[in-house]
Amino acid sequence: MPKPSFKIKNKKKSILISLTLLTALTSAYYFFFWTSPEKIKIKIKDKTYTLEIARTIAQKTKGLSQRESLCSDCGMIFTYSFEQRLPFWMKDTHIPLDIIWLAQNGRIIHMEKTVPPQSKDENGRYLLYQPPELAQYVIELNAGQADQRQLKKGDLIDLSSLQN
């Protein structure tokens, strides 16, 4: 009677585990990294902006970093499923930005205007910018846009096109 071949069984098991792991890693990659941001048009006061929507962890982590320029009516909106503390920093960001935090209803709760790229404190740590209140959305625009639109705390931005 021949001895059972454990090598063959172990090899088949090893191949199956490898394929399962490869499938899981590929799926995770596409879910977290591969999706390019959708774009949406949002009117802010009298100007319509084309904003990339950062929904995934990868999109939010990258944000507008590594960009050398941003068109005058472009930006990014970061969306979250509930209001929370939303600190932002300028790591690897090469352009100055206006950062606008919004409540769930689109009300501006805080702004940081003309935030310099790569902004750090005297110890070389990246500065964190965050509102004193909880926010659900954050919009990043070219520096100076908040002043050009004469935005102020309490203004409403219509986010209804985000739900569509």
FENRA-V264682 format. One line per field, one symbol per residue. ss: DSSP state (~ for helix, > for strand, _ for the rest). A space follows every 50 residues. Layout:
ss->???
This chain:
ss->_____~~~~~~~~~~~~~~~~~~~~~~~~~~~~~___>>>>>>>__>>>> >>>>__~~~~~~___________>>>>>>>>>>>___>________>>>> >>____>>>>>>>>>____>_____>__>_____>>>>>>>>__~~~~__ _____>___~~~~_
